[in-house]
Amino acid sequence: MPEFHSKFPKKIQKILSHLSTKPGVYRMLDKGGEILYVGKAKNLSNRVKSYFVKTHTSPKTQLMVSYIADIATTVCETETEALLLENNLIKKHRPRFNVLFRDDKSYPYIFLSKEDYPKLVYHRGAKKHKGDYFGPFPSSTAVRQSLSLMQKTFRIRQCDDSYFSNRSRPCLQYQIKRCSAPCVDYISKEAYAEDIKHIRQFYQGKSEKVIQTLQNRMETASEKLQFEEAARYRDQIKNLRHVIQKQTISGSSSELDAVAVEYASGTYCVVVVFIRQGMVVGNKSFYPKAPKGTEIEEVLTTFIRQYYLSEAEVPKRVLIQSKPDDLAVIADAISQAQQKRVEFKVPARGQGKDWLKFAQKNALHSLRSKLNSKTNMYERLFALQTALELEKLPKRLECFDISHTQGKQTVASCVVFDEAGPRKADYRIFNISGITAGDDYAAMKQAIERRYKRLLEEQLTLPDLVIIDGGKGQLTQAEEVFMELGIDSGILLGVSKGSDRKVGMELLWMVGEHKPLVLEESSKALHIIQHIRDEAHRFAITKHRQQRKKSATKSLLEEIPGIGAKRRQSLLRHFGGWQEIEKASVKDIAKAPGISLAIAEKIYDYLHG
């Protein structure tokens, strides 16, 4: 018996000495027979024994091994067969040390019927009727938003066939300009068919072709002095451009998913972005229950296994952040289960990279929303009270940060959190002046003095805790201001990064303490501090960029280098106004005639600082 087995019970030692070397699934059990963890292995003997070495780098593995009282194994013919069995067992038993996801099996579609006057409606379930099914969409809300846009733009009916065939006069949808009333022949079959053609092209990813057709019609109507008709085409173009910009990426026939994982403050978030007919039709967020110390790569791998082995609708290609070691086996198992080939790819450049960035951005947004939940906030505030040994629950927190570019346009942010999360109406920004350029200490002192002098003058409630983004130097500036104003400096807390500046290794500085407090990375108290610190930094950066833009911008288009009268005219004609140009992405701007990607980047950078 190998020496490193000796510290474990004889029952475990015996099991380890008789394990098969074939592929299979193993189940770790506790004293009561409850399944702690389910895993699959290419070689059962090697994989299971790896848990019982002397040391583990993963805290999660260390904790799990300390509970193991028994091991059960199932030998399989192939690794793919083992993966499928592992997925079924995880779904059935939901072990505490596995990363767990909820299953969501049914997604809604948009259905375009096949008849003389087709209807465009919401659909979920079996595809029994003749016509086109566009989707799937991530939620009912996404479908209804899309249908609302189509009603405003092309006025296609959404009523039941029985209702449609028995009308003698137009309904309310016609009165509010959401339907062209084909039921009473207010529109010809040919004109209605043209609108249906545009809708079909739009959902097939040919939005630019639709817009070009509408632009030509708008110009023709304008030349014939049919201004009301031209205005209708203009509004259609504006509506379509708005949805394309919201979807970020369009113009190809790709059908794929982009999967991103983000982690912050003890919470994981997985987002799947759905791209259908070349357009982003929405996204769905998952918040897995993962044991402490779980790596992001493990969360991603587990999600891919569980989600795509059970999904009813799986695209041909899935974009992911990194490749798991056993990706080939996972892909093969999913392809077998779905009866079609599924490719997993880590994009290095191009449109795929853009889609993955879009998924990552949505994962961060969803994660922030999750962290702002009221229940979550109370738990973290209570943990903060305990960690800092505060006399009462800190129900109101304020945090300060400084932002500038080489000392210019210096601003200080003050963000406010309470039991409900961020109170954005109470956020404040301070334009710093009269200090030496780049002097962060002086900037911090000025911001704090202005903030709390005013609160005292107006007899407003002071916060329970004031967090300063910085070390002892910034904390000292705040302490001096509080002493001058007669405020208890015991509510001050400085936050600086550790020596390697790694997130989770922050140093917490209290007034009067010579050594910093270091909390565990899993501490909920640390999570709330990180959250408010990051929000103060985001707010400061945002306002600083606005200051730069305000001071630099004299004219939105005329002062951009390399943008002459011809290009300005092309941009205005394409977008209809500078406000729409300002809202557009780089790729949207590059779609305007005569505007290259390099020029589009220059315009975007200028307008956005």
N, C-alpha and C positions, 0 to 999 in steps of 0.2 A: 504493500500500500504506500503510495507517495506520501512524503512527510507533511505536505501542506494540507492533507485531508484530516490529520489527526485531531485538530481542534473541533471538528464537526461530529455530530452524533454517528454512532456506528451504522445506523440505518442509512444515513446519507452516504457514508463511506462505501457501503455495500452496493448501493445503487450506482454510484459513480464508477465502480470497478467493473460493472457488467452492462454498460451502455453500448448500444449499437453504433456503428460508424456510418450507418445509412442516413438518408434524409428523413426528417420527421418533425413532429411537434412535441414540445415539452411544456409541462404545467408545474409551476412551483406552488406548493401547498403549505398552509400554516398548520398549527397544532390542531385546530378544529376542522381541518379538511377543506377550508375555504381556499379557492384559487387566488393566489397573489399575482401571478403573472403567466401569460401565455406567449410562447415564442416559437419560431420555426428555425430549423437548422439544416444546413447542407450536410453536416456531419454531427449527429447528435452527441456523440462522446466528446468531441473537442469543444463544442459550443457550451454544453452544460457544465463541464469541468472548469471552463474559464471563469465561472461565477465564484469558484471556491479557491481562488489563489489568495495569497497573503494580503495583498493590497488592491484597492480599486480607486481609480481617480474619480469615479462618479459617486457622489454622496447618495444618489438614489439607489444605486446598486448595493452599496454598503448597507443601507437600511433594509432593503428587501432581503438580502442574504441573511440578516440577523433574525428574520422571522421564519425562514424556510425550515419545515419539519419533515417534508416528504416531497418526492418528485415523481410525476407520472409522465410517461412518454408514449407516443404513437408513431410507429415506423411507417414511412410512406415510400412509394416507388420512386418519386421524383421530388425535387425541390419545389416545383410548381404546385404539385398536389399538396405538399406540406403548407404552402402559403395559403391556398384556398381553405384548408382545414383550419389553419390558424385564424383566419378572418372570421370564419363561422363561430369558432369557440369564443373569440373576443366579443362578438356581438351577443352571444348567448349568456356569457358569464360576467362580462364587464369587470375584469379584474382591476384591483385598486392601483397596481403599478404599471398598467398599460395606459397609453394615451388613448382617451375615449372620445369618440365623435358621435353625434346624433345622426341618424339616417334621415334623409329627405329624398323621397323617391319620385314624386310627381311634380313636374314643372308645367306652367301654362304656356300656351301658344297663341298666336294671332292666326285666325282662319279666314281665308278669302274664298268664298264659295264660287262654284262654277255654274252660272246661269246667265240669263239675259242682263239682269241688273244685279250683279254680285253684291253680297253683304260682307262687311269686314267686322269680325266679332271676336270676343274672348273665347278661348277653348282650352279645356283641360280634360284629359282622358284619352280613350281610344280614338284613333283617326279613322272613323267609319265613313265620313262623307267625302264626296269628290270635291277637289279644290286644292288650294295651296295652304300649307301650314308653315308659318314663319316662327322661328324660335329654336330652342326653348328660351323663355325669359326667366330670370331668377325669382320673380315674385309677381303676384297679381297687380301690385302697384305699378311695376314696370310696364306691364301689358296695358293697363288703363291709361297711363301717361302717353304711351305710343298711339293708342286708339284716339285719344283726345287730340293729339297733334294732327293725325290724319283727317279727323273730322273738320278741324279748323282750316286745314290746307286744301283738301280735295272734296269735302262735303259728300262723303260716301255713306250710304245707309248702314245702320246697325240693327234695324228692327227685325223681328221674326217674320217668316214668310207669310204666315196667316194674317198678320197685322198689315203687311205690305200689300197683299192682294185685295184687301177689303177697304182701302182708303178711297174717299171721294173728294177729299181736300187735304192740303198739306198739314202735317202735325207741327208741334212746337219746335222740333229740331230744325225745320225749314225757317221758322220765324227768327230763330237765334243764329242763323247762318251756319248750322252744323250739318245740313243735308240739302241736296239739290232737288229734292222731291221727285224722284223718278216714278214714284207710285201714281202720280197724277200727270205724268208726261211734261213736267216743267223743264226737263232736260232730255235731249235726244239720246237714242241708244249709242250713236257714234261718239258724242261728246262724253258720255258717261264711261264708255269703253276706253277712251283716251285717259281719263283720270285713273281708271283701274290699271292701265298700262304703267302709268307713272308710279303708282303704289307698288306694283310688283317689282319694277326696276329699283325702287328705293330700298325695299327689303332684300333685294338680291345684291346690294352693295354698289349699285350704279347711280348713286345720288348725284354725282357731278354731271352725269349725262342728263338727268332730269332737270337739274338747275339750269344747264345750258339751254335746253329746249324752252324752259319758261322765260329765260332772259331774252331769247330771240323773239318770243311772242310778245313780251312786254315792249320791246323796241318797235315791233311792227304796229302794235296797238297805239303806241305813242305817236308814231309817224302819221297814222290815220286819224289823229286827234281823239281817239277813243280812250280818254284819260281814266275813266272809271274802270275800264277793263284792264288798262295798264297798271293801275293801283292794285287790282286784285292779284295780278301776277307778281307784283313787287312784294306783297304781303306773303304770298306762297313761298317765294324765294327766301324771305327773311325767316319764316318759320322753319324751313328745311335747314338753313344754315345754322340756326340756333340749336337744333337737335344734333346736327353733325358735330358742332363744337362741344356740346355736352358729352357726346360719345367719344370725343377725343381723336379717334382713329377710324378712318373709313376708306373705302376705295378699292378693296381687293375682294376676292371671293373666298377668303379664308374662313374655315369653321374650326375653332379650337377653343381651349380653355387656357387661362394663365393663372397659375397658383402661386401665391406669395404667403410667407409666414413672417410675422413680426412678434417681438416680445418686449414687454416693458412692465416694470413694477409688479413682477410676479404673475403676469397674465400673458397667455399666448393667444394670438389671433391668426386664423387661416382665412384667406379670402380667395374665392374662385371668381375670376372675371370671365364672362361668357361672350365670345366673339362669334357671331353668326352672320353669314352672308357678308363678311368683311366689316361688320360694325359691332361695336361694344353695345350689347343689349342690356347689360346690367351686371351685378355681382352679388355674391352671397357670402356672409361671414359666419365663421364657426369659432367657438371658444372652447377648445378641448380641455378636459381635466387631465393635466399632466403632473406626475409626481415631481417633487422638488429636485432640481438639478438636471432635469431633462434637457438635452441639447435640441436646438432648433432643427437640426438635420433629422433627428429621430421623430420629431413632430411631423415634419414634412413627409418622411417615409411612411409613417403610420397612416397619415391622412390619405396618401395616394392609394395604399392598399385597401383601406376600409371604404373609402368613398367610391373609387372607380370599379371595385369589385361588385358593388351593390347598386350602382346607378343604372337607371333605365336608359338614359340618353348619354352616351359617351362620344365625344368628337374623335376624329382621326388623329389629332395631335394635341398634346398637352405641354405647355411651357412651364418650366420649373426653375427655381433658383440654383439648385445644385443637384448632382447626380448621386443617389444612394449607391452603395457598393453592390447591392443585389438588384439594380434597376432592370437588368435584362430578364431576370426571373420574374420580377413584378409585372413587367410589361407583357411577358408571355402568358402569365396567369390571367391577367385582365383580358388579353386578346382571346384566350380560350373561353373565359366566362361570358364575354360580350359577343363572341362569334364574329369578331372583326379585328383587324390589326390596329393597335393603338400605339402611337409613337410618342415618347417622352423626350423632350429636348431642352437643353440649357442654351438659350439664344445669346450669341456674342455680339451681334450688331443688327442693324436694320429694324424693320417693323416689329419683329418678334421681341426685340429688346425694349422697344417702346411700350408694347403691350404689357410686358413683365413689370416695367417701371410703374405703369398705370395701376397694376394689381398691388404693388408694394405701397403706393401712395394711398390706395383705398384701405389696405390693411392697417396702416398707421392711423387713418381717420377713424376707422371702426374701433381700433384699440383705445383711442382717446375717448370716444363716446362711452365705451364700456367702463373705463376708469372713472368717468364722471358720474356714475350711477350713485344714488343717494345712500343705498345700503353699503356699498363698497366704501364710500367716503367716511361713514360713521365708524366702520371697523378700523380704518386707517388713522382717523383722528384719535380714537381710543388708544391704539398702539403707540401713537406719537406721544400722548400724555404719559403713558407708562415709561417709554424709553427715555424721555427727557425729565421724568419725575416732576411733572407740572402739577400744581395744586388743583387745577380744574381742567375740564375738557377744552382744548383750544378750538372754539367754534368759529373763529374768524382769523384767517391767516393772510398776511401781506408779504409779498416778495419783491425785491428790487434787483434790477440788472442794468448794466451800462452797455451801450453800443455806439461805435463810431468808426470812421475810416481814416486812419492816420491822424486822429485827433479832430477831424472835421465833422460837422453836423452831429455833434455828440448829443445823444438822448439817453434818458433814464426811464425805465419802465417800472410801473408798480401794478402788479396783478393781485387780485383778491380772491380767496377761496373761503367758502363756508361749508356747512353740512351738506349742501346740495351740489357742491363742486364749484367750478369757476363762476364768479359773479362779474360778467364782462361789462355790465353797465357801470361797475365801480372801478374799472381799470383806469389808470391815469398814465399820461406820458409827460415828461418834463424835458423841455429844450434847455440844455445846459449852456451857459455863457459866462464870460468873465473869469475863466480858469485857464491854466496853461494847457495847450493842446496835448491830449493823450494822458492827462492826469486823472486816472480812474478814481483815486482816493478822493480828490476834490469834487469830482462829479458826483460820487456817491454821497458825500457829505451834503452837497447842495440839494440834491433830490430829497434826502431824508428830512433835512431842515425845512424845506418848503412844504413837504407833505404834512408833517406832524405839527408844525406851527399853525397851519391852517385848521387842522382838526381841532386843536385846542382853542383857537380863536372862535370857531363856529360851534364849540361845545359838542362835537360829534364823538361817537364811541370810538375808543382806541382798539386796535386789534389785540387778540390774545397772544399772538406770536408774530414776530417780524423776522423774516428770513432774508439774509444778505447773500447774494451770489458772490462769494469771495472768501478769502482766508482771514487771518487775524488783522491784517492791515485795514481792510474794509470794515471789519467788525469794530475796530477801534474808532474809526470815523463816526460810525453810528452811535457808539457808546458816548462819545463826547457831545453829540447833538442831544441825546436823551438827557444827559446830566444838565446841560444848559436849559432845557425845557422842563426839567423836573419830572421826567417820565421814568418809570422803573425800567432799568436796563436789563433786568432779568428775563424780559420777554424777547431778547435779541438772540438770534442764532445765525452763525456764519457757516456757509457750505462751500468747501473747496474740494477739488479732485485730489486723489492720492498721488503718490510719486510717479506712478505709471499712467496717471490720468484715465484709468479704466472705470467705466460706469459700474456702479455697485461697490466701489471702494472709496466713496466720498468720506471726507473728514468733516465732522461737525464740531464747531467751535462755540463754546458758551462763555459768556462774560465771567471773568474771574477764574476760569479753568486754564491751566497751563498745558494740558494734554487734550488732544481732540478725542471725541467719542467716535468709534467706528461700529456701525451696525451691520448685522449679517445681510447678505445680498437678498435674502428672502424676507427680510423684515418689512412688515406693512408700514411701519413708521418711516422707514427709508423710502418706500415707494411713494408716499404722499409728498415727501420732501423733494424727491426727484421730479415728480409730476409738476409741482408748482414752480420749481426752479426752471424746468424746461419750458413751461408756459411763459414765464417772465422773459426768458431768452428769446423765444419766438416772437413775442409782442414787441420787444425792443428792436429786434432785427427788422420786423415788418415796418415799424414806424420810422426807423432810420432810413430804410430804402425809399419810403415815401418822401422823406425830407430831401434826399439826394435827387429824386426825380423832380420835385417841385422847384428846387433851386436851379436845376439844369435845363428844364423844359421852358422854351419860349414859344415854340409852336410845335404841335404834335407831328406834323409831316414835313413842313417846309424847311425845318432846321436839320433834318436827318441827312448826314453826308451821303452822297451818291443817289439820292432820291430826287429826281428832277420832275418837271411838270408832267411829262408823259406817264411816268410810273405812278405819280400821285393820282392822276386821272384814272389810271387802270385800277388802282386800289379802291378809290371811292366808288367807281362804277361796279366793281366786284362785290364790295361789302355794303355799299349804300350809305356810308358815313364813318367818321373816324372813331365813333364809339364802338362800332362793331369790329373795327380793326384792332382796337385796344383789347377787346375780349378774345380775339382769335389766338390760336397757338401758332408756333412757327410753321408747322405743316399746312395749316389753313391759309396763312399768309402766302406761302409759296404756291398755292393753287391759283392765285391771281395771275392773269396774263402778263408776261414780261418780268415776273418776279422769281428769281432763282432762290434756291434754298439758302445760299450765303447771304443774299440781300434780305431775305425774310428773317434770318437770324439777327442781322444788324438792326432791322426795324423793331423786332420783338425786344431785343436787349435795350434799345433806346427808350421804348415806351414803358418798360418795366424796370428800369434802373439797373 
